[in-house]
Amino acid sequence: MSTTNIFTPFTEEELMPKEEKLEVIKKGKQFSIGIPKETSLNERRACITPDAVQVLVESGHEIIIESGAGVGSFFTDLQYSESGAKITNDPKEAFSQDLILKVNPPTDEEIDYMRPNTYLVSALQINLRDKDYFLKLAEKKVNAIAFEFIVDEYKQLALVRLVGEIAGTVSILYASELLALSNGLMLGGITGVRPAEVVIIGAGIVGEFATKAAIGLGASVRVFDNSLSKLRRLHTLVDSRVPTSIIDPKELKKALRRADVVIGALPRLNMTPIVTEDMVMKMKKGSVIIDITIDNGKVIETSELTTMEDPYIIKHGVIHCGLPNLTSRMPRTTTKAISNFFLSYILHYDEEGGFENMLVRKNEMKQSLYMYKGRHTKKIICDRFGLTYHDINLLIF
């Protein structure tokens, strides 16, 4: 009886049944994080401190930092490398990681360095952007998250609030400096000398901290806003020590004529400024205007964007400061605050299984995106720049 030979590419040993090896999936997807050096607006802030790097590296992440990224905030490359980060001299390497953390949005050249499907987290500063920026990002199929849109589980703009607290306080400290420079006045009053008059337009987070700082220095403060609930909240927070008012042109004109310092802290995206050029012309010579929200629309018509090298301009005898990165004047404090936020932000997404999982499950995560795989997902941006709007809830479900 003849035996039929059956051809098989496997040996007898390979055909023996073996125990199955199951992949053990870690709950958090570890990813590489790139921290490029800031190149625009004389930026001195960074997104992460060496202490935060150490925690992230211990959690299994790879951190690639461009050499000199922390210099403006007084953190050295050595401090970062000793915390476990890899230091690179090549910006392309920092931009080719899974997640890119930046303070300012990337330049056209920096967008070229990015890989498709990368997560970019940076400020947007919509007033400083143009349509080409969004089109170039879209070509790269990037997932982009803006500081201005990051919402926490309590529906609060978490990072805007954090930076706003610093911006409010810094605005008063810097205004005090400029006031001494322009006409030798001290912001706070002393015995026998009347205090300087401060007008704050906007009773949100920035306005609240500017008010507290001005009161702390002993200035006479007046706050304007169009939201009664915000004014009521501020009134309660400062124990009714500050007169508040709805933005009534007649009242505002009267307050501006007497003001030594005016702080613009009300975003005016796609809206007309509140303080007109005519109002500025009637202000006292040597008074100071700081328009904090200039990157989100002017509060004061005569405001212009300024830089760290030339932080102010003089118009109609009034000092105007329009720094879009005012908190960069206190870079180390701001870096620590932003770093604390991102440390908890990244570790939180680790626990939940990474960014992609969070996009499906958390609505607030979806709302922080203004671009998903190259599609524009923020209506406010699409309306302003004439871009095609895609509802994020139809892209991720």
RODO-2510 file (C-alpha; in nm, 4 decimals, decimal comma):
residues 397
     n   res          X          Y          Z
     1     m     0,0000     0,0000     0,0000
     2     s     0,1630     0,3232    -0,1105
     3     t     0,1762     0,6279     0,1206
     4     t     0,0974     0,9644    -0,0354
     5     n     0,3478     1,2378     0,0441
     6     i     0,1661     1,5621     0,1343
     7     f     0,3800     1,8652     0,0685
     8     t     0,3936     2,1107     0,3606
     9     p     0,6354     2,4002     0,4180
    10     f     0,6258     2,3334     0,7957
    11     t     0,8320     2,0850     0,9930
    12     e     0,6654     1,8347     1,2237
    13     e     0,7831     2,0397     1,5228
    14     e     0,6259     2,3575     1,3865
    15     l     0,2915     2,1817     1,3437
    16     m     0,2782     2,0825     1,7111
    17     p     0,0213     2,2908     1,9077
    18     k     0,1735     2,5485     2,1444
    19     e     0,0406     2,7758     2,4165
    20     e    -0,1076     3,1004     2,2822
    21     k     0,0772     3,4232     2,3565
    22     l    -0,1619     3,7083     2,4255
    23     e    -0,0477     4,0671     2,3902
    24     v    -0,0680     4,2579     2,7157
    25     i    -0,1872     4,6064     2,6241
    26     k    -0,0787     4,8870     2,8568
    27     k    -0,3666     5,1126     2,9542
    28     g    -0,1848     5,4315     2,8580
    29     k    -0,0305     5,4629     2,5141
    30     q     0,3164     5,6075     2,5638
    31     f     0,4205     5,8659     2,3063
    32     s     0,7156     6,0880     2,2234
    33     i     0,6867     6,4575     2,3036
    34     g     0,8793     6,7259     2,1125
    35     i     0,9541     7,0647     2,2720
    36     p     1,0965     7,2976     2,0043
    37     k     1,2720     7,6241     2,0819
    38     e     1,0472     7,9299     2,0454
    39     t     1,1519     8,1485     1,7545
    40     s     0,8860     8,4202     1,7241
    41     l     0,7730     8,7273     1,9222
    42     n     1,0905     8,7234     2,1383
    43     e     0,9193     8,4434     2,3286
    44     r     1,0810     8,3557     2,6623
    45     r     0,8235     8,1120     2,7992
    46     a     0,8448     7,7342     2,7596
    47     c     0,5807     7,4628     2,7975
    48     i     0,7532     7,2363     3,0437
    49     t     0,9986     7,2481     3,3349
    50     p     1,2748     6,9932     3,4086
    51     d     1,0708     6,8620     3,7070
    52     a     0,7748     6,7864     3,4799
    53     v     1,0083     6,6189     3,2287
    54     q     1,1282     6,3830     3,5010
    55     v     0,7710     6,2766     3,5886
    56     l     0,6809     6,2201     3,2215
    57     v     0,9978     6,0206     3,1517
    58     e     0,9247     5,8035     3,4555
    59     s     0,5763     5,7460     3,3076
    60     g     0,7397     5,6000     2,9962
    61     h     0,7325     5,8994     2,7608
    62     e     1,0250     6,0075     2,5476
    63     i     1,0926     6,3831     2,5644
    64     i     1,2934     6,5488     2,2848
    65     i     1,3882     6,9100     2,3636
    66     e     1,5595     7,1450     2,1222
    67     s     1,8742     7,2938     2,2712
    68     g     1,8082     7,6343     2,4302
    69     a     1,4296     7,5861     2,4597
    70     g     1,4344     7,6748     2,8307
    71     v     1,6936     7,9535     2,8289
    72     g     1,4358     8,2358     2,8335
    73     s     1,2801     8,0847     3,1476
    74     f     1,6230     8,0308     3,3084
    75     f     1,6236     7,6513     3,2645
    76     t     1,9432     7,5014     3,1178
    77     d     1,9868     7,2117     2,8742
    78     l     2,1785     7,0318     3,1507
    79     q     1,8776     7,0518     3,3863
    80     y     1,6536     6,9026     3,1167
    81     s     1,8986     6,6260     3,0221
    82     e     1,9525     6,5310     3,3886
    83     s     1,5734     6,4976     3,4168
    84     g     1,5779     6,2404     3,1361
    85     a     1,5093     6,4473     2,8233
    86     k     1,7038     6,4019     2,5018
    87     i     1,8564     6,7320     2,3850
    88     t     1,8753     6,7901     2,0099
    89     n     2,0260     7,0702     1,8022
    90     d     1,7967     6,9880     1,5107
    91     p     1,4516     7,1547     1,5195
    92     k     1,3303     6,8936     1,2657
    93     e     1,3780     6,6212     1,5263
    94     a     1,1749     6,8116     1,7882
    95     f     0,8963     6,8671     1,5321
    96     s     0,8798     6,5037     1,4170
    97     q     0,7438     6,3592     1,7460
    98     d     0,3919     6,2265     1,8182
    99     l     0,2992     6,5296     2,0290
   100     i     0,4462     6,8793     1,9891
   101     l     0,4150     7,1232     2,2790
   102     k     0,4735     7,4877     2,1881
   103     v     0,3843     7,8281     2,3275
   104     n     0,3504     8,0169     1,9969
   105     p     0,1993     7,8585     1,6832
   106     p     0,4577     7,7085     1,4435
   107     t     0,5924     7,9190     1,1561
   108     d     0,5527     7,8077     0,7909
   109     e     0,9008     7,6568     0,7966
   110     e     0,8270     7,4701     1,1208
   111     i     0,5016     7,3283     0,9786
   112     d     0,7134     7,1717     0,6993
   113     y     0,9079     6,9745     0,9629
   114     m     0,5924     6,8110     1,1036
   115     r     0,4751     6,4577     1,0262
   116     p     0,1138     6,3816     0,9222
   117     n    -0,1280     6,2988     1,2054
   118     t     0,0920     6,4689     1,4659
   119     y    -0,0776     6,6308     1,7663
   120     l     0,0137     6,9987     1,7963
   121     v    -0,0686     7,1853     2,1178
   122     s     0,0083     7,5587     2,1147
   123     a    -0,1513     7,8995     2,1538
   124     l    -0,3410     8,0169     1,8455
   125     q    -0,3529     8,3995     1,8864
   126     i    -0,6177     8,4186     1,6158
   127     n    -0,5681     8,7919     1,5545
   128     l    -0,2101     8,7251     1,4406
   129     r    -0,2954     8,4377     1,2031
   130     d    -0,3933     8,4391     0,8371
   131     k    -0,5779     8,1917     0,6146
   132     d    -0,2520     8,0432     0,4773
   133     y    -0,1517     7,9243     0,8250
   134     f    -0,4615     7,7022     0,8506
   135     l    -0,4311     7,5780     0,4909
   136     k    -0,0658     7,4831     0,5433
   137     l    -0,1488     7,2933     0,8637
   138     a    -0,4353     7,1176     0,6829
   139     e    -0,1963     6,9944     0,4114
   140     k     0,0009     6,8152     0,6832
   141     k    -0,3174     6,6425     0,8146
   142     v    -0,2341     6,7679     1,1641
   143     n    -0,4484     6,7355     1,4792
   144     a    -0,4233     7,0828     1,6337
   145     i    -0,5302     7,1911     1,9822
   146     a    -0,5233     7,5587     2,0858
   147     f    -0,4547     7,6832     2,4403
   148     e    -0,7560     7,9122     2,3973
   149     f    -0,9962     7,6201     2,3427
   150     i    -0,8764     7,3704     2,6075
   151     v    -1,1774     7,2991     2,8275
   152     d    -1,1742     7,1003     3,1523
   153     e    -1,4477     6,8740     3,2904
   154     y    -1,6155     7,1779     3,4536
   155     k    -1,6503     7,3469     3,1102
   156     q    -1,3873     7,6060     3,2125
   157     l    -1,1178     7,7297     2,9739
   158     a    -0,8487     7,5850     3,1983
   159     l    -0,5284     7,7157     3,0392
   160     v    -0,6766     8,0542     2,9416
   161     r    -0,7718     8,0993     3,3056
   162     l    -0,4259     8,0028     3,4293
   163     v    -0,2364     8,2372     3,1953
   164     g    -0,5052     8,5035     3,2493
   165     e    -0,4343     8,5086     3,6224
   166     i    -0,0689     8,5904     3,5518
   167     a    -0,1528     8,8358     3,2697
   168     g    -0,3894     9,0348     3,4930
   169     t    -0,1300     9,0748     3,7665
   170     v     0,1588     9,1454     3,5255
   171     s    -0,0450     9,4125     3,3424
   172     i    -0,0722     9,6217     3,6604
   173     l     0,2936     9,5721     3,7578
   174     y     0,4071     9,6742     3,4091
   175     a     0,1619     9,9665     3,3959
   176     s     0,3106    10,0877     3,7253
   177     e     0,6578    10,0750     3,5650
   178     l     0,5422    10,2670     3,2542
   179     l     0,3551    10,5267     3,4610
   180     a     0,6706    10,6046     3,6594
   181     l     0,8556    10,6329     3,3273
   182     s     0,6009    10,8631     3,1589
   183     n     0,5151    11,1101     3,4326
   184     g     0,6819    10,9935     3,7537
   185     l     0,3605    10,8860     3,9233
   186     m     0,3436    10,5978     4,1678
   187     l     0,0450    10,3710     4,1065
   188     g    -0,0562    10,3398     4,4731
   189     g    -0,1402    10,6341     4,6931
   190     i     0,0539    10,7293     5,0054
   191     t    -0,0390    10,9595     5,2952
   192     g    -0,1431    11,2987     5,1649
   193     v    -0,1125    11,2022     4,7950
   194     r    -0,4111    11,0765     4,5972
   195     p    -0,3747    10,7290     4,4402
   196     a    -0,3550    10,6813     4,0643
   197     e    -0,6820    10,6053     3,8831
   198     v    -0,7034    10,2671     3,7096
   199     v    -0,9811    10,1750     3,4630
   200     i    -1,0171     9,8050     3,3835
   201     i    -1,2370     9,7047     3,0892
   202     g    -1,3405     9,3427     3,1350
   203     a    -1,4427     9,1616     3,4553
   204     g    -1,3305     8,8111     3,3533
   205     i    -1,0283     8,6282     3,4946
   206     v    -0,7739     8,8796     3,3574
   207     g    -0,9818     9,1718     3,4840
   208     e    -1,0272     9,0057     3,8241
   209     f    -0,6535     8,9566     3,8827
   210     a    -0,5705     9,3033     3,7454
   211     t    -0,8247     9,4469     3,9919
   212     k    -0,6763     9,2542     4,2862
   213     a    -0,3216     9,3638     4,1941
   214     a    -0,4261     9,7301     4,1544
   215     i    -0,6101     9,7306     4,4889
   216     g    -0,3075     9,5619     4,6486
   217     l    -0,0866     9,8487     4,5296
   218     g    -0,3352    10,1022     4,6666
   219     a    -0,4723    10,2374     4,3377
   220     s    -0,8252    10,3680     4,2884
   221     v    -0,9948    10,1163     4,0552
   222     r    -1,3042    10,1209     3,8366
   223     v    -1,4209     9,8152     3,6367
   224     f    -1,6396     9,8082     3,3232
   225     d    -1,7994     9,5037     3,1572
   226     n    -2,1157     9,4248     2,9622
   227     s    -2,1927     9,1190     3,1758
   228     l    -2,3786     9,1944     3,4980
   229     s    -2,3101     8,8471     3,6344
   230     k    -1,9301     8,8933     3,5881
   231     l    -1,9463     9,2369     3,7541
   232     r    -2,1497     9,0914     4,0422
   233     r    -1,8986     8,8102     4,0864
   234     l    -1,6054     9,0541     4,0882
   235     h    -1,7877     9,2851     4,3292
   236     t    -1,8280     8,9954     4,5744
   237     l    -1,4667     8,8782     4,5314
   238     v    -1,3200     9,2179     4,6246
   239     d    -1,5683     9,2860     4,9083
   240     s    -1,7432     9,5689     4,7180
   241     r    -1,4270     9,7843     4,7340
   242     v    -1,4395     9,8658     4,3616
   243     p    -1,7110    10,0582     4,1750
   244     t    -1,8331     9,8609     3,8723
   245     s    -2,0318     9,9699     3,5699
   246     i    -2,1876     9,8390     3,2507
   247     i    -2,0060     9,9763     2,9419
   248     d    -2,2048    10,2964     2,9013
   249     p    -2,0185    10,5339     2,6630
   250     k    -2,0950    10,8409     2,8759
   251     e    -1,9697    10,6802     3,1998
   252     l    -1,6689    10,5289     3,0228
   253     k    -1,5662    10,8636     2,8677
   254     k    -1,5824    11,0287     3,2096
   255     a    -1,3696    10,7532     3,3702
   256     l    -1,1124    10,7574     3,0859
   257     r    -1,0588    11,1339     3,1170
   258     r    -0,9518    11,0856     3,4795
   259     a    -0,7616    10,7584     3,4261
   260     d    -0,3864    10,7234     3,4696
   261     v    -0,3924    10,3571     3,3610
   262     v    -0,6362    10,1728     3,1312
   263     i    -0,6277     9,7933     3,1085
   264     g    -0,8109     9,6312     2,8142
   265     a    -0,9065     9,2790     2,9247
   266     l    -1,2095     9,1957     2,7127
   267     p    -1,1660     8,9771     2,4003
   268     r    -1,3223     9,1534     2,0984
   269     l    -1,2988     8,8790     1,8359
   270     n    -1,4619     9,0035     1,5120
   271     m    -1,6047     9,3029     1,7055
   272     t    -1,5388     9,6775     1,7067
   273     p    -1,3116     9,8255     1,9787
   274     i    -1,4818     9,9762     2,2860
   275     v    -1,2489    10,2711     2,3412
   276     t    -1,2448    10,4926     2,0308
   277     e    -0,9583    10,7124     1,9114
   278     d    -1,1605    11,0186     2,0120
   279     m    -1,1788    10,8887     2,3726
   280     v    -0,8003    10,8303     2,3756
   281     m    -0,7354    11,1861     2,2510
   282     k    -0,9214    11,3231     2,5554
   283     m    -0,7144    11,1167     2,8037
   284     k    -0,4424    11,2720     3,0202
   285     k    -0,0971    11,3068     2,8637
   286     g     0,1431    11,0479     3,0012
   287     s    -0,1315    10,8009     3,0935
   288     v    -0,0829    10,4326     3,0100
   289     i    -0,2931    10,1876     2,8068
   290     i    -0,2247     9,8117     2,8158
   291     d    -0,4397     9,6114     2,5716
   292     i    -0,3926     9,2559     2,7013
   293     t    -0,6333     9,0776     2,4658
   294     i    -0,4878     9,2364     2,1497
   295     d    -0,4235     8,8903     1,9991
   296     n    -0,7993     8,8238     2,0294
   297     g    -0,9241     9,1602     1,9038
   298     k    -0,8619     9,5202     2,0175
   299     v    -1,0381     9,6797     2,3148
   300     i    -0,8767    10,0167     2,2345
   301     e    -0,8949    10,1426     1,8762
   302     t    -0,5487    10,3022     1,8818
   303     s    -0,3724     9,9877     2,0129
   304     e    -0,1073     9,8230     1,7988
   305     l     0,0845     9,4986     1,8350
   306     t     0,4196     9,5609     2,0013
   307     t     0,7255     9,3431     2,0662
   308     m     0,9535     9,2752     2,3639
   309     e     1,2226     9,4958     2,2032
   310     d     0,9782     9,7871     2,1572
   311     p     0,7049     9,7113     2,4118
   312     y     0,5148    10,0379     2,3749
   313     i     0,4320    10,3189     2,1338
   314     i     0,3076    10,6712     2,2061
   315     k    -0,0085    10,8036     2,0395
   316     h    -0,1838    11,1299     2,1313
   317     g     0,0583    11,1613     2,4251
   318     v    -0,0612    10,8281     2,5704
   319     i     0,1647    10,5216     2,6135
   320     h     0,0170    10,2156     2,4380
   321     c     0,1406     9,8636     2,5138
   322     g     0,0106     9,5837     2,2889
   323     l     0,2239     9,2822     2,3811
   324     p     0,0425     8,9641     2,2749
   325     n     0,2677     8,7657     2,5106
   326     l     0,2638     8,9961     2,8137
   327     t     0,3175     8,7045     3,0561
   328     s     0,6533     8,6493     2,8819
   329     r     0,7777     8,9357     3,1018
   330     m     0,7573     8,6852     3,3907
   331     p     0,8748     8,3797     3,1950
   332     r     0,9757     8,1470     3,4775
   333     t     0,6491     8,1832     3,6719
   334     t     0,4456     8,1420     3,3525
   335     t     0,6487     7,8386     3,2416
   336     k     0,5925     7,6738     3,5805
   337     a     0,2173     7,7400     3,5590
   338     i     0,1857     7,6090     3,2003
   339     s     0,4059     7,3092     3,2854
   340     n     0,1888     7,2150     3,5860
   341     f    -0,1139     7,2197     3,3588
   342     f     0,0427     7,0055     3,0833
   343     l     0,1834     6,7553     3,3297
   344     s    -0,1623     6,6780     3,4690
   345     y    -0,3141     6,7026     3,1174
   346     i    -0,0803     6,4404     2,9661
   347     l    -0,0880     6,2069     3,2670
   348     h    -0,4688     6,2235     3,2652
   349     y    -0,4798     6,1125     2,9002
   350     d    -0,2321     5,8349     2,9800
   351     e    -0,4724     5,6910     3,2361
   352     e    -0,7604     5,7074     2,9907
   353     g    -0,5709     5,5309     2,7107
   354     g    -0,4224     5,8122     2,5003
   355     f    -0,5502     6,1008     2,2892
   356     e    -0,7411     5,8966     2,0293
   357     n    -0,9478     5,7201     2,2975
   358     m    -1,0191     6,0499     2,4686
   359     l    -1,1389     6,2073     2,1438
   360     v    -1,4058     5,9402     2,1125
   361     r    -1,5131     5,9492     2,4757
   362     k    -1,4777     6,3075     2,6001
   363     n    -1,6703     6,5947     2,4510
   364     e    -1,4469     6,8612     2,6100
   365     m    -1,1450     6,7036     2,4364
   366     k    -1,3231     6,7354     2,1000
   367     q    -1,3994     7,1022     2,1681
   368     s    -1,0306     7,1842     2,2212
   369     l    -0,9421     7,0808     1,8634
   370     y    -0,9491     7,3373     1,5858
   371     m    -0,8185     7,0857     1,3313
   372     y    -0,8643     6,7083     1,3126
   373     k    -0,6555     6,5181     1,0554
   374     g    -0,6380     6,8318     0,8427
   375     r    -1,0071     6,9224     0,8641
   376     h    -1,1098     7,2570     1,0154
   377     t    -1,3365     7,1936     1,3137
   378     k    -1,3871     7,5367     1,4783
   379     k    -1,6737     7,7388     1,3355
   380     i    -1,5422     8,0706     1,4667
   381     i    -1,2157     8,0215     1,2702
   382     c    -1,3904     7,8972     0,9547
   383     d    -1,6257     8,1987     0,9532
   384     r    -1,3394     8,4419     0,9973
   385     f    -1,1055     8,2981     0,7316
   386     g    -1,3602     8,1542     0,4848
   387     l    -1,2611     7,7895     0,5454
   388     t    -1,4793     7,4799     0,5044
   389     y    -1,6253     7,3859     0,8427
   390     h    -1,6464     7,0205     0,9548
   391     d    -1,8481     6,9286     1,2625
   392     i    -1,6092     6,7388     1,4921
   393     n    -1,8976     6,5206     1,6169
   394     l    -1,9464     6,3851     1,2639
   395     l    -1,5762     6,3073     1,2262
   396     i    -1,5355     6,1287     1,5606
   397     f    -1,8146     5,9206     1,7085
***
